[in-house]
């Protein structure tokens, strides 16, 4: 075989090999780029989920502060004096207490739904979740008494009833039912009102001095607020000390 023929054949082989090798690198690069894009999207989704949860920290901290403040007043003054204080306002003491529980559940549900589709976790949000779980467990604990006892599914159900989402500039914004709308539905809708029988039961027990669950709920709420709003940016003006029964 002539040298020229050999060189032509070798050039052809090298050309084919170069094309094959280039194609292999192209496929590998494309796969790597796709994998990196997927990983980046997952990171962004996780970060977005954490930020979505953090957006409800302010109203959640405020709702927790309002609830613990009412509990503090009930424990310090007693339910009967509280009822007498507001007796000129009809059932205000009962209905507003039910609302404060419902409002807290609403913002808890808003936070849960904000991160529902993501597996992302952030250090601060994990610690927040642990403290939310402490409140949940205290509310559902049945060995103390039946007063202010809300089981896990009841807490979530009330939260779902209180929550809706609004679309603002293509962003989903959580909106929890306000007091005026709550009062109307509470008084007009018996099936809605039945969700709050634990408040009625608790009212009777507190009047007899049964306050253990309320004290534990208040303490758990204060611990949650300390994590949500350590600098009291959103909860300034509230007395946020755990109830001390010994004092």
BELKACOR-V84076 format. One record per helix or strand. SS is the DSSP state (H for helix, E for strand). FROM is the first residue (numbers start at 1). TO is the last residue. If there is no record, write none. Layout:
SS:FROM:TO
SS:FROM:TO
//
This chain:
H:3:55
H:57:77
H:79:85
H:87:89
H:92:114
H:123:140
H:152:162
E:163:168
E:171:176
H:179:188
H:190:206
H:212:228
//
